[in-house]
Amino acid sequence: MPAAARWFVTLLVSFSLFAAAAWSADQPAKKKKQKAALMKQFDTNRDGHLSRIERSKMREAVAKLREKKALNRNAAALNGTL
């Protein structure tokens, strides 16, 4: 393999590893923020835990949100704006 090709492959692999590490480092913070938002919205008795009723309301709301996003995505695909 020529030296230039080796250098390019090394650079490409290094960049890929750096990008993967940067992306994965952000995920726990994002997940923690999402959980805090859900707790704030659905933990009605503010005990820090979701009861069965609170959890079922949260799941219903999340399902409606996913359905709405899917409908918007499908409409955008049909209109050609996706």
Buried (B, 14 or more C-beta within 10 A) or exposed (E): EEEEEEEEEEEEEEEEEEEEEEEEEEEEEEEEEEEEEBBEEBBEEEEEEBEEEBBEBBEEEEEEEEEEEEEEEEEEEEEEEE
